[in-house]
Amino acid sequence: MINRHILFKRILPSILITTVALIYIGSNFANKKISSSQSIKANFNLEDMNGNKFNQNNLKEKSSILFFGFTHCPDICPVSLQLLTNLIENLGSDADKINYYFITIDPQRDTKKVLKQYLNSFDQKILGITGKQDELKKIYNAFDIHVKKNDLGKGNHTIDHTMSFKIINNNTQKVGTMMHEGFSKLIVIDNFGKIQIPKNDVVNHLRKLLQL
């Protein structure tokens, strides 16, 4: 299990940057005319960490919360998954009405085995997804996920990526996003860029968006 004190020390320098990013993203949403019925349209063929096929039909089974990240991520991804773990616990019985996906942006290193070991530190409802790069790009594009690989030399690399959770209903319609606020909690933003108030009532905002 990740030591939370060590983790906090590692992410502290990123808190200000993330807060600024949150303000920017919320503004960016607000300046767009986004339909609340905007649906995901993509044909992709991937695999989950248990070796099962994963494609667009899986997104129609239940409402879904998706996060795109990688297991070598030093701060954003483990914090995001811990916050998601807390949210799942707080949802109570409604947690079973949602599927939770951690979709890799680093298929070169994130094999099924690696994903399974990594996600063992978080809620067991979170399912890791991997696959071929060209198939993953289809789902990145469908969810407007930014991915930029940065070479660190000596065969090492890191990846800049979108930090928000994507929320869709079981009709694969985009209904909103979730973002960190100061790396300590989540807030919900609806599909029109409006931050849901009160901000600390994430569970009920999520229930409302997904009509649980």
PyMOL commands that place a pseudoatom at each C-alpha (Angstrom):
pseudoatom trace, name=CA, resn=MET, resi=1, chain=A, elem=C, hetatm=0, pos=[0.000, 0.000, 0.000]
pseudoatom trace, name=CA, resn=ILE, resi=2, chain=A, elem=C, hetatm=0, pos=[1.300, 3.484, -0.836]
pseudoatom trace, name=CA, resn=ASN, resi=3, chain=A, elem=C, hetatm=0, pos=[2.564, 5.482, 2.155]
pseudoatom trace, name=CA, resn=ARG, resi=4, chain=A, elem=C, hetatm=0, pos=[0.311, 8.533, 2.220]
pseudoatom trace, name=CA, resn=HIS, resi=5, chain=A, elem=C, hetatm=0, pos=[2.864, 10.807, 3.935]
pseudoatom trace, name=CA, resn=ILE, resi=6, chain=A, elem=C, hetatm=0, pos=[5.474, 10.091, 1.274]
pseudoatom trace, name=CA, resn=LEU, resi=7, chain=A, elem=C, hetatm=0, pos=[2.885, 10.490, -1.438]
pseudoatom trace, name=CA, resn=PHE, resi=8, chain=A, elem=C, hetatm=0, pos=[1.819, 13.892, -0.128]
pseudoatom trace, name=CA, resn=LYS, resi=9, chain=A, elem=C, hetatm=0, pos=[5.402, 15.155, -0.071]
pseudoatom trace, name=CA, resn=ARG, resi=10, chain=A, elem=C, hetatm=0, pos=[5.799, 14.073, -3.682]
pseudoatom trace, name=CA, resn=ILE, resi=11, chain=A, elem=C, hetatm=0, pos=[2.651, 15.815, -4.888]
pseudoatom trace, name=CA, resn=LEU, resi=12, chain=A, elem=C, hetatm=0, pos=[2.852, 19.023, -2.850]
pseudoatom trace, name=CA, resn=PRO, resi=13, chain=A, elem=C, hetatm=0, pos=[4.729, 21.014, -5.565]
pseudoatom trace, name=CA, resn=SER, resi=14, chain=A, elem=C, hetatm=0, pos=[2.015, 20.059, -8.063]
pseudoatom trace, name=CA, resn=ILE, resi=15, chain=A, elem=C, hetatm=0, pos=[-0.939, 21.331, -6.040]
pseudoatom trace, name=CA, resn=LEU, resi=16, chain=A, elem=C, hetatm=0, pos=[-0.784, 24.938, -7.271]
pseudoatom trace, name=CA, resn=ILE, resi=17, chain=A, elem=C, hetatm=0, pos=[-0.371, 23.822, -10.883]
pseudoatom trace, name=CA, resn=THR, resi=18, chain=A, elem=C, hetatm=0, pos=[-3.371, 21.503, -10.590]
pseudoatom trace, name=CA, resn=THR, resi=19, chain=A, elem=C, hetatm=0, pos=[-5.557, 24.206, -9.057]
pseudoatom trace, name=CA, resn=VAL, resi=20, chain=A, elem=C, hetatm=0, pos=[-4.723, 26.571, -11.916]
pseudoatom trace, name=CA, resn=ALA, resi=21, chain=A, elem=C, hetatm=0, pos=[-5.445, 23.786, -14.391]
pseudoatom trace, name=CA, resn=LEU, resi=22, chain=A, elem=C, hetatm=0, pos=[-8.817, 23.194, -12.743]
pseudoatom trace, name=CA, resn=ILE, resi=23, chain=A, elem=C, hetatm=0, pos=[-9.784, 26.840, -13.175]
pseudoatom trace, name=CA, resn=TYR, resi=24, chain=A, elem=C, hetatm=0, pos=[-8.673, 26.768, -16.799]
pseudoatom trace, name=CA, resn=ILE, resi=25, chain=A, elem=C, hetatm=0, pos=[-10.542, 23.560, -17.626]
pseudoatom trace, name=CA, resn=GLY, resi=26, chain=A, elem=C, hetatm=0, pos=[-13.737, 24.754, -15.982]
pseudoatom trace, name=CA, resn=SER, resi=27, chain=A, elem=C, hetatm=0, pos=[-13.524, 27.972, -17.987]
pseudoatom trace, name=CA, resn=ASN, resi=28, chain=A, elem=C, hetatm=0, pos=[-12.798, 26.033, -21.147]
pseudoatom trace, name=CA, resn=PHE, resi=29, chain=A, elem=C, hetatm=0, pos=[-15.894, 23.884, -20.623]
pseudoatom trace, name=CA, resn=ALA, resi=30, chain=A, elem=C, hetatm=0, pos=[-18.023, 26.920, -19.989]
pseudoatom trace, name=CA, resn=ASN, resi=31, chain=A, elem=C, hetatm=0, pos=[-16.956, 28.548, -23.245]
pseudoatom trace, name=CA, resn=LYS, resi=32, chain=A, elem=C, hetatm=0, pos=[-18.058, 25.541, -25.285]
pseudoatom trace, name=CA, resn=LYS, resi=33, chain=A, elem=C, hetatm=0, pos=[-21.576, 24.707, -26.324]
pseudoatom trace, name=CA, resn=ILE, resi=34, chain=A, elem=C, hetatm=0, pos=[-21.635, 21.059, -25.296]
pseudoatom trace, name=CA, resn=SER, resi=35, chain=A, elem=C, hetatm=0, pos=[-24.760, 18.956, -25.633]
pseudoatom trace, name=CA, resn=SER, resi=36, chain=A, elem=C, hetatm=0, pos=[-25.671, 16.967, -22.536]
pseudoatom trace, name=CA, resn=SER, resi=37, chain=A, elem=C, hetatm=0, pos=[-26.551, 14.108, -24.893]
pseudoatom trace, name=CA, resn=GLN, resi=38, chain=A, elem=C, hetatm=0, pos=[-23.147, 13.972, -26.608]
pseudoatom trace, name=CA, resn=SER, resi=39, chain=A, elem=C, hetatm=0, pos=[-22.380, 10.284, -27.070]
pseudoatom trace, name=CA, resn=ILE, resi=40, chain=A, elem=C, hetatm=0, pos=[-19.157, 8.351, -27.315]
pseudoatom trace, name=CA, resn=LYS, resi=41, chain=A, elem=C, hetatm=0, pos=[-18.694, 7.000, -30.821]
pseudoatom trace, name=CA, resn=ALA, resi=42, chain=A, elem=C, hetatm=0, pos=[-15.662, 4.780, -31.231]
pseudoatom trace, name=CA, resn=ASN, resi=43, chain=A, elem=C, hetatm=0, pos=[-14.944, 1.219, -32.273]
pseudoatom trace, name=CA, resn=PHE, resi=44, chain=A, elem=C, hetatm=0, pos=[-12.012, -0.050, -30.225]
pseudoatom trace, name=CA, resn=ASN, resi=45, chain=A, elem=C, hetatm=0, pos=[-10.787, -3.504, -29.282]
pseudoatom trace, name=CA, resn=LEU, resi=46, chain=A, elem=C, hetatm=0, pos=[-8.835, -3.694, -26.038]
pseudoatom trace, name=CA, resn=GLU, resi=47, chain=A, elem=C, hetatm=0, pos=[-8.298, -6.082, -23.118]
pseudoatom trace, name=CA, resn=ASP, resi=48, chain=A, elem=C, hetatm=0, pos=[-8.932, -5.794, -19.422]
pseudoatom trace, name=CA, resn=MET, resi=49, chain=A, elem=C, hetatm=0, pos=[-6.330, -6.867, -16.865]
pseudoatom trace, name=CA, resn=ASN, resi=50, chain=A, elem=C, hetatm=0, pos=[-8.020, -10.256, -16.526]
pseudoatom trace, name=CA, resn=GLY, resi=51, chain=A, elem=C, hetatm=0, pos=[-7.613, -11.059, -20.212]
pseudoatom trace, name=CA, resn=ASN, resi=52, chain=A, elem=C, hetatm=0, pos=[-11.219, -10.341, -21.217]
pseudoatom trace, name=CA, resn=LYS, resi=53, chain=A, elem=C, hetatm=0, pos=[-12.103, -8.397, -24.330]
pseudoatom trace, name=CA, resn=PHE, resi=54, chain=A, elem=C, hetatm=0, pos=[-13.048, -4.771, -23.788]
pseudoatom trace, name=CA, resn=ASN, resi=55, chain=A, elem=C, hetatm=0, pos=[-14.832, -2.714, -26.427]
pseudoatom trace, name=CA, resn=GLN, resi=56, chain=A, elem=C, hetatm=0, pos=[-17.524, -0.058, -26.824]
pseudoatom trace, name=CA, resn=ASN, resi=57, chain=A, elem=C, hetatm=0, pos=[-20.235, -2.540, -25.797]
pseudoatom trace, name=CA, resn=ASN, resi=58, chain=A, elem=C, hetatm=0, pos=[-18.785, -2.726, -22.287]
pseudoatom trace, name=CA, resn=LEU, resi=59, chain=A, elem=C, hetatm=0, pos=[-19.579, 0.964, -21.852]
pseudoatom trace, name=CA, resn=LYS, resi=60, chain=A, elem=C, hetatm=0, pos=[-23.277, 0.207, -22.358]
pseudoatom trace, name=CA, resn=GLU, resi=61, chain=A, elem=C, hetatm=0, pos=[-23.512, -2.250, -19.449]
pseudoatom trace, name=CA, resn=LYS, resi=62, chain=A, elem=C, hetatm=0, pos=[-23.656, 0.431, -16.739]
pseudoatom trace, name=CA, resn=SER, resi=63, chain=A, elem=C, hetatm=0, pos=[-22.753, 4.049, -16.206]
pseudoatom trace, name=CA, resn=SER, resi=64, chain=A, elem=C, hetatm=0, pos=[-18.971, 4.425, -16.139]
pseudoatom trace, name=CA, resn=ILE, resi=65, chain=A, elem=C, hetatm=0, pos=[-16.237, 6.522, -14.587]
pseudoatom trace, name=CA, resn=LEU, resi=66, chain=A, elem=C, hetatm=0, pos=[-12.996, 6.419, -16.554]
pseudoatom trace, name=CA, resn=PHE, resi=67, chain=A, elem=C, hetatm=0, pos=[-9.512, 7.637, -15.723]
pseudoatom trace, name=CA, resn=PHE, resi=68, chain=A, elem=C, hetatm=0, pos=[-6.619, 7.573, -18.191]
pseudoatom trace, name=CA, resn=GLY, resi=69, chain=A, elem=C, hetatm=0, pos=[-3.177, 7.169, -16.663]
pseudoatom trace, name=CA, resn=PHE, resi=70, chain=A, elem=C, hetatm=0, pos=[-0.137, 4.918, -16.213]
pseudoatom trace, name=CA, resn=THR, resi=71, chain=A, elem=C, hetatm=0, pos=[1.405, 2.837, -13.476]
pseudoatom trace, name=CA, resn=HIS, resi=72, chain=A, elem=C, hetatm=0, pos=[4.743, 4.702, -13.498]
pseudoatom trace, name=CA, resn=CYS, resi=73, chain=A, elem=C, hetatm=0, pos=[2.936, 7.998, -12.862]
pseudoatom trace, name=CA, resn=PRO, resi=74, chain=A, elem=C, hetatm=0, pos=[4.597, 9.575, -9.788]
pseudoatom trace, name=CA, resn=ASP, resi=75, chain=A, elem=C, hetatm=0, pos=[1.684, 11.536, -8.343]
pseudoatom trace, name=CA, resn=ILE, resi=76, chain=A, elem=C, hetatm=0, pos=[-1.502, 12.278, -10.298]
pseudoatom trace, name=CA, resn=CYS, resi=77, chain=A, elem=C, hetatm=0, pos=[-2.525, 8.677, -10.957]
pseudoatom trace, name=CA, resn=PRO, resi=78, chain=A, elem=C, hetatm=0, pos=[-2.086, 7.192, -7.458]
pseudoatom trace, name=CA, resn=VAL, resi=79, chain=A, elem=C, hetatm=0, pos=[-3.811, 10.190, -5.902]
pseudoatom trace, name=CA, resn=SER, resi=80, chain=A, elem=C, hetatm=0, pos=[-6.655, 9.948, -8.427]
pseudoatom trace, name=CA, resn=LEU, resi=81, chain=A, elem=C, hetatm=0, pos=[-7.147, 6.243, -7.781]
pseudoatom trace, name=CA, resn=GLN, resi=82, chain=A, elem=C, hetatm=0, pos=[-7.122, 6.752, -4.014]
pseudoatom trace, name=CA, resn=LEU, resi=83, chain=A, elem=C, hetatm=0, pos=[-9.755, 9.482, -4.344]
pseudoatom trace, name=CA, resn=LEU, resi=84, chain=A, elem=C, hetatm=0, pos=[-11.785, 7.166, -6.563]
pseudoatom trace, name=CA, resn=THR, resi=85, chain=A, elem=C, hetatm=0, pos=[-11.421, 4.393, -3.985]
pseudoatom trace, name=CA, resn=ASN, resi=86, chain=A, elem=C, hetatm=0, pos=[-12.772, 6.758, -1.316]
pseudoatom trace, name=CA, resn=LEU, resi=87, chain=A, elem=C, hetatm=0, pos=[-15.659, 7.758, -3.575]
pseudoatom trace, name=CA, resn=ILE, resi=88, chain=A, elem=C, hetatm=0, pos=[-16.619, 4.136, -4.246]
pseudoatom trace, name=CA, resn=GLU, resi=89, chain=A, elem=C, hetatm=0, pos=[-16.750, 3.507, -0.512]
pseudoatom trace, name=CA, resn=ASN, resi=90, chain=A, elem=C, hetatm=0, pos=[-18.881, 6.610, 0.063]
pseudoatom trace, name=CA, resn=LEU, resi=91, chain=A, elem=C, hetatm=0, pos=[-21.339, 5.624, -2.663]
pseudoatom trace, name=CA, resn=GLY, resi=92, chain=A, elem=C, hetatm=0, pos=[-22.407, 2.604, -0.644]
pseudoatom trace, name=CA, resn=SER, resi=93, chain=A, elem=C, hetatm=0, pos=[-24.743, 0.260, -2.519]
pseudoatom trace, name=CA, resn=ASP, resi=94, chain=A, elem=C, hetatm=0, pos=[-24.909, 2.693, -5.465]
pseudoatom trace, name=CA, resn=ALA, resi=95, chain=A, elem=C, hetatm=0, pos=[-21.261, 1.897, -6.203]
pseudoatom trace, name=CA, resn=ASP, resi=96, chain=A, elem=C, hetatm=0, pos=[-22.396, -1.339, -7.859]
pseudoatom trace, name=CA, resn=LYS, resi=97, chain=A, elem=C, hetatm=0, pos=[-24.402, 0.654, -10.412]
pseudoatom trace, name=CA, resn=ILE, resi=98, chain=A, elem=C, hetatm=0, pos=[-21.220, 2.054, -11.957]
pseudoatom trace, name=CA, resn=ASN, resi=99, chain=A, elem=C, hetatm=0, pos=[-18.210, 0.542, -13.731]
pseudoatom trace, name=CA, resn=TYR, resi=100, chain=A, elem=C, hetatm=0, pos=[-14.782, 2.030, -12.982]
pseudoatom trace, name=CA, resn=TYR, resi=101, chain=A, elem=C, hetatm=0, pos=[-11.955, 1.900, -15.516]
pseudoatom trace, name=CA, resn=PHE, resi=102, chain=A, elem=C, hetatm=0, pos=[-8.275, 2.786, -15.352]
pseudoatom trace, name=CA, resn=ILE, resi=103, chain=A, elem=C, hetatm=0, pos=[-7.185, 2.950, -18.987]
pseudoatom trace, name=CA, resn=THR, resi=104, chain=A, elem=C, hetatm=0, pos=[-3.463, 2.957, -19.603]
pseudoatom trace, name=CA, resn=ILE, resi=105, chain=A, elem=C, hetatm=0, pos=[-1.728, 5.590, -21.682]
pseudoatom trace, name=CA, resn=ASP, resi=106, chain=A, elem=C, hetatm=0, pos=[1.494, 3.563, -21.476]
pseudoatom trace, name=CA, resn=PRO, resi=107, chain=A, elem=C, hetatm=0, pos=[0.789, 0.154, -23.053]
pseudoatom trace, name=CA, resn=GLN, resi=108, chain=A, elem=C, hetatm=0, pos=[4.509, -0.435, -23.585]
pseudoatom trace, name=CA, resn=ARG, resi=109, chain=A, elem=C, hetatm=0, pos=[4.980, -0.929, -19.834]
pseudoatom trace, name=CA, resn=ASP, resi=110, chain=A, elem=C, hetatm=0, pos=[1.444, -1.469, -18.557]
pseudoatom trace, name=CA, resn=THR, resi=111, chain=A, elem=C, hetatm=0, pos=[0.818, -5.107, -19.309]
pseudoatom trace, name=CA, resn=LYS, resi=112, chain=A, elem=C, hetatm=0, pos=[-2.189, -6.931, -17.876]
pseudoatom trace, name=CA, resn=LYS, resi=113, chain=A, elem=C, hetatm=0, pos=[-0.017, -8.329, -15.081]
pseudoatom trace, name=CA, resn=VAL, resi=114, chain=A, elem=C, hetatm=0, pos=[1.439, -4.932, -14.204]
pseudoatom trace, name=CA, resn=LEU, resi=115, chain=A, elem=C, hetatm=0, pos=[-1.991, -3.301, -14.140]
pseudoatom trace, name=CA, resn=LYS, resi=116, chain=A, elem=C, hetatm=0, pos=[-3.380, -6.022, -11.908]
pseudoatom trace, name=CA, resn=GLN, resi=117, chain=A, elem=C, hetatm=0, pos=[-0.531, -5.693, -9.398]
pseudoatom trace, name=CA, resn=TYR, resi=118, chain=A, elem=C, hetatm=0, pos=[-0.782, -1.890, -9.403]
pseudoatom trace, name=CA, resn=LEU, resi=119, chain=A, elem=C, hetatm=0, pos=[-4.549, -1.739, -8.942]
pseudoatom trace, name=CA, resn=ASN, resi=120, chain=A, elem=C, hetatm=0, pos=[-4.389, -4.217, -6.074]
pseudoatom trace, name=CA, resn=SER, resi=121, chain=A, elem=C, hetatm=0, pos=[-3.619, -1.196, -3.853]
pseudoatom trace, name=CA, resn=PHE, resi=122, chain=A, elem=C, hetatm=0, pos=[-6.990, 0.372, -4.640]
pseudoatom trace, name=CA, resn=ASP, resi=123, chain=A, elem=C, hetatm=0, pos=[-10.647, -0.607, -4.677]
pseudoatom trace, name=CA, resn=GLN, resi=124, chain=A, elem=C, hetatm=0, pos=[-11.123, -3.942, -6.422]
pseudoatom trace, name=CA, resn=LYS, resi=125, chain=A, elem=C, hetatm=0, pos=[-13.990, -2.544, -8.507]
pseudoatom trace, name=CA, resn=ILE, resi=126, chain=A, elem=C, hetatm=0, pos=[-11.470, -0.550, -10.568]
pseudoatom trace, name=CA, resn=LEU, resi=127, chain=A, elem=C, hetatm=0, pos=[-10.635, -2.462, -13.736]
pseudoatom trace, name=CA, resn=GLY, resi=128, chain=A, elem=C, hetatm=0, pos=[-7.404, -1.920, -15.655]
pseudoatom trace, name=CA, resn=ILE, resi=129, chain=A, elem=C, hetatm=0, pos=[-7.560, -1.683, -19.448]
pseudoatom trace, name=CA, resn=THR, resi=130, chain=A, elem=C, hetatm=0, pos=[-4.693, -2.056, -21.921]
pseudoatom trace, name=CA, resn=GLY, resi=131, chain=A, elem=C, hetatm=0, pos=[-4.148, -3.002, -25.548]
pseudoatom trace, name=CA, resn=LYS, resi=132, chain=A, elem=C, hetatm=0, pos=[-2.423, -1.990, -28.759]
pseudoatom trace, name=CA, resn=GLN, resi=133, chain=A, elem=C, hetatm=0, pos=[-1.446, 1.649, -29.141]
pseudoatom trace, name=CA, resn=ASP, resi=134, chain=A, elem=C, hetatm=0, pos=[-3.551, 2.238, -32.249]
pseudoatom trace, name=CA, resn=GLU, resi=135, chain=A, elem=C, hetatm=0, pos=[-6.656, 0.812, -30.549]
pseudoatom trace, name=CA, resn=LEU, resi=136, chain=A, elem=C, hetatm=0, pos=[-6.043, 2.864, -27.407]
pseudoatom trace, name=CA, resn=LYS, resi=137, chain=A, elem=C, hetatm=0, pos=[-5.788, 6.026, -29.492]
pseudoatom trace, name=CA, resn=LYS, resi=138, chain=A, elem=C, hetatm=0, pos=[-9.380, 5.488, -30.595]
pseudoatom trace, name=CA, resn=ILE, resi=139, chain=A, elem=C, hetatm=0, pos=[-10.683, 5.681, -27.054]
pseudoatom trace, name=CA, resn=TYR, resi=140, chain=A, elem=C, hetatm=0, pos=[-8.351, 8.590, -26.206]
pseudoatom trace, name=CA, resn=ASN, resi=141, chain=A, elem=C, hetatm=0, pos=[-9.818, 10.538, -29.111]
pseudoatom trace, name=CA, resn=ALA, resi=142, chain=A, elem=C, hetatm=0, pos=[-13.387, 9.621, -28.173]
pseudoatom trace, name=CA, resn=PHE, resi=143, chain=A, elem=C, hetatm=0, pos=[-12.890, 11.072, -24.685]
pseudoatom trace, name=CA, resn=ASP, resi=144, chain=A, elem=C, hetatm=0, pos=[-10.666, 14.013, -25.730]
pseudoatom trace, name=CA, resn=ILE, resi=145, chain=A, elem=C, hetatm=0, pos=[-7.707, 12.703, -23.754]
pseudoatom trace, name=CA, resn=HIS, resi=146, chain=A, elem=C, hetatm=0, pos=[-4.404, 14.549, -24.144]
pseudoatom trace, name=CA, resn=VAL, resi=147, chain=A, elem=C, hetatm=0, pos=[-1.356, 12.255, -24.125]
pseudoatom trace, name=CA, resn=LYS, resi=148, chain=A, elem=C, hetatm=0, pos=[2.230, 13.419, -24.640]
pseudoatom trace, name=CA, resn=LYS, resi=149, chain=A, elem=C, hetatm=0, pos=[5.199, 11.105, -24.125]
pseudoatom trace, name=CA, resn=ASN, resi=150, chain=A, elem=C, hetatm=0, pos=[8.413, 12.731, -22.873]
pseudoatom trace, name=CA, resn=ASP, resi=151, chain=A, elem=C, hetatm=0, pos=[11.757, 10.972, -23.266]
pseudoatom trace, name=CA, resn=LEU, resi=152, chain=A, elem=C, hetatm=0, pos=[13.899, 11.028, -20.110]
pseudoatom trace, name=CA, resn=GLY, resi=153, chain=A, elem=C, hetatm=0, pos=[16.876, 9.270, -21.684]
pseudoatom trace, name=CA, resn=LYS, resi=154, chain=A, elem=C, hetatm=0, pos=[18.414, 5.845, -21.084]
pseudoatom trace, name=CA, resn=GLY, resi=155, chain=A, elem=C, hetatm=0, pos=[15.221, 4.173, -22.253]
pseudoatom trace, name=CA, resn=ASN, resi=156, chain=A, elem=C, hetatm=0, pos=[13.028, 5.918, -19.677]
pseudoatom trace, name=CA, resn=HIS, resi=157, chain=A, elem=C, hetatm=0, pos=[10.027, 8.138, -20.287]
pseudoatom trace, name=CA, resn=THR, resi=158, chain=A, elem=C, hetatm=0, pos=[7.157, 9.886, -18.568]
pseudoatom trace, name=CA, resn=ILE, resi=159, chain=A, elem=C, hetatm=0, pos=[3.812, 11.020, -19.945]
pseudoatom trace, name=CA, resn=ASP, resi=160, chain=A, elem=C, hetatm=0, pos=[1.794, 14.224, -19.655]
pseudoatom trace, name=CA, resn=HIS, resi=161, chain=A, elem=C, hetatm=0, pos=[-1.913, 13.501, -19.731]
pseudoatom trace, name=CA, resn=THR, resi=162, chain=A, elem=C, hetatm=0, pos=[-5.431, 14.710, -19.008]
pseudoatom trace, name=CA, resn=MET, resi=163, chain=A, elem=C, hetatm=0, pos=[-6.018, 14.651, -15.245]
pseudoatom trace, name=CA, resn=SER, resi=164, chain=A, elem=C, hetatm=0, pos=[-9.827, 14.532, -15.112]
pseudoatom trace, name=CA, resn=PHE, resi=165, chain=A, elem=C, hetatm=0, pos=[-12.209, 11.609, -14.689]
pseudoatom trace, name=CA, resn=LYS, resi=166, chain=A, elem=C, hetatm=0, pos=[-14.733, 11.124, -17.482]
pseudoatom trace, name=CA, resn=ILE, resi=167, chain=A, elem=C, hetatm=0, pos=[-18.319, 10.294, -16.523]
pseudoatom trace, name=CA, resn=ILE, resi=168, chain=A, elem=C, hetatm=0, pos=[-20.765, 8.644, -18.935]
pseudoatom trace, name=CA, resn=ASN, resi=169, chain=A, elem=C, hetatm=0, pos=[-24.173, 7.046, -18.514]
pseudoatom trace, name=CA, resn=ASN, resi=170, chain=A, elem=C, hetatm=0, pos=[-25.166, 3.626, -19.847]
pseudoatom trace, name=CA, resn=ASN, resi=171, chain=A, elem=C, hetatm=0, pos=[-26.224, 5.199, -23.135]
pseudoatom trace, name=CA, resn=THR, resi=172, chain=A, elem=C, hetatm=0, pos=[-22.553, 6.202, -23.509]
pseudoatom trace, name=CA, resn=GLN, resi=173, chain=A, elem=C, hetatm=0, pos=[-23.533, 9.847, -23.179]
pseudoatom trace, name=CA, resn=LYS, resi=174, chain=A, elem=C, hetatm=0, pos=[-21.010, 12.219, -21.626]
pseudoatom trace, name=CA, resn=VAL, resi=175, chain=A, elem=C, hetatm=0, pos=[-22.626, 13.725, -18.552]
pseudoatom trace, name=CA, resn=GLY, resi=176, chain=A, elem=C, hetatm=0, pos=[-19.674, 15.360, -16.810]
pseudoatom trace, name=CA, resn=THR, resi=177, chain=A, elem=C, hetatm=0, pos=[-16.176, 15.158, -15.372]
pseudoatom trace, name=CA, resn=MET, resi=178, chain=A, elem=C, hetatm=0, pos=[-14.523, 15.018, -11.978]
pseudoatom trace, name=CA, resn=MET, resi=179, chain=A, elem=C, hetatm=0, pos=[-11.378, 16.931, -11.079]
pseudoatom trace, name=CA, resn=HIS, resi=180, chain=A, elem=C, hetatm=0, pos=[-8.992, 17.181, -8.151]
pseudoatom trace, name=CA, resn=GLU, resi=181, chain=A, elem=C, hetatm=0, pos=[-9.124, 20.248, -6.013]
pseudoatom trace, name=CA, resn=GLY, resi=182, chain=A, elem=C, hetatm=0, pos=[-5.741, 20.685, -4.371]
pseudoatom trace, name=CA, resn=PHE, resi=183, chain=A, elem=C, hetatm=0, pos=[-5.065, 16.935, -4.716]
pseudoatom trace, name=CA, resn=SER, resi=184, chain=A, elem=C, hetatm=0, pos=[-7.119, 16.356, -1.566]
pseudoatom trace, name=CA, resn=LYS, resi=185, chain=A, elem=C, hetatm=0, pos=[-10.674, 15.961, -2.846]
pseudoatom trace, name=CA, resn=LEU, resi=186, chain=A, elem=C, hetatm=0, pos=[-12.786, 15.638, -5.960]
pseudoatom trace, name=CA, resn=ILE, resi=187, chain=A, elem=C, hetatm=0, pos=[-15.297, 18.060, -7.403]
pseudoatom trace, name=CA, resn=VAL, resi=188, chain=A, elem=C, hetatm=0, pos=[-17.909, 17.348, -10.052]
pseudoatom trace, name=CA, resn=ILE, resi=189, chain=A, elem=C, hetatm=0, pos=[-18.298, 19.449, -13.198]
pseudoatom trace, name=CA, resn=ASP, resi=190, chain=A, elem=C, hetatm=0, pos=[-21.394, 18.906, -15.327]
pseudoatom trace, name=CA, resn=ASN, resi=191, chain=A, elem=C, hetatm=0, pos=[-21.278, 18.684, -19.106]
pseudoatom trace, name=CA, resn=PHE, resi=192, chain=A, elem=C, hetatm=0, pos=[-21.813, 22.417, -19.464]
pseudoatom trace, name=CA, resn=GLY, resi=193, chain=A, elem=C, hetatm=0, pos=[-18.752, 23.320, -17.418]
pseudoatom trace, name=CA, resn=LYS, resi=194, chain=A, elem=C, hetatm=0, pos=[-20.654, 24.167, -14.229]
pseudoatom trace, name=CA, resn=ILE, resi=195, chain=A, elem=C, hetatm=0, pos=[-18.970, 23.180, -10.965]
pseudoatom trace, name=CA, resn=GLN, resi=196, chain=A, elem=C, hetatm=0, pos=[-21.624, 21.487, -8.828]
pseudoatom trace, name=CA, resn=ILE, resi=197, chain=A, elem=C, hetatm=0, pos=[-22.386, 23.252, -5.528]
pseudoatom trace, name=CA, resn=PRO, resi=198, chain=A, elem=C, hetatm=0, pos=[-21.829, 22.503, -2.682]
pseudoatom trace, name=CA, resn=LYS, resi=199, chain=A, elem=C, hetatm=0, pos=[-18.503, 21.202, -3.943]
pseudoatom trace, name=CA, resn=ASN, resi=200, chain=A, elem=C, hetatm=0, pos=[-18.034, 18.704, -1.114]
pseudoatom trace, name=CA, resn=ASP, resi=201, chain=A, elem=C, hetatm=0, pos=[-21.264, 16.832, -1.958]
pseudoatom trace, name=CA, resn=VAL, resi=202, chain=A, elem=C, hetatm=0, pos=[-19.625, 14.752, -4.682]
pseudoatom trace, name=CA, resn=VAL, resi=203, chain=A, elem=C, hetatm=0, pos=[-21.634, 11.592, -4.023]
pseudoatom trace, name=CA, resn=ASN, resi=204, chain=A, elem=C, hetatm=0, pos=[-25.030, 13.232, -4.485]
pseudoatom trace, name=CA, resn=HIS, resi=205, chain=A, elem=C, hetatm=0, pos=[-23.872, 15.224, -7.515]
pseudoatom trace, name=CA, resn=LEU, resi=206, chain=A, elem=C, hetatm=0, pos=[-22.734, 11.990, -9.109]
pseudoatom trace, name=CA, resn=ARG, resi=207, chain=A, elem=C, hetatm=0, pos=[-26.009, 10.266, -8.269]
pseudoatom trace, name=CA, resn=LYS, resi=208, chain=A, elem=C, hetatm=0, pos=[-27.893, 13.136, -9.879]
pseudoatom trace, name=CA, resn=LEU, resi=209, chain=A, elem=C, hetatm=0, pos=[-25.785, 13.172, -13.068]
pseudoatom trace, name=CA, resn=LEU, resi=210, chain=A, elem=C, hetatm=0, pos=[-26.151, 9.401, -13.515]
pseudoatom trace, name=CA, resn=GLN, resi=211, chain=A, elem=C, hetatm=0, pos=[-29.734, 9.236, -12.205]
pseudoatom trace, name=CA, resn=LEU, resi=212, chain=A, elem=C, hetatm=0, pos=[-28.843, 6.487, -9.745]
for i in range(1, 212): cmd.bond("trace and resi %d" % i, "trace and resi %d" % (i + 1))
show_as sticks, trace
zoom trace
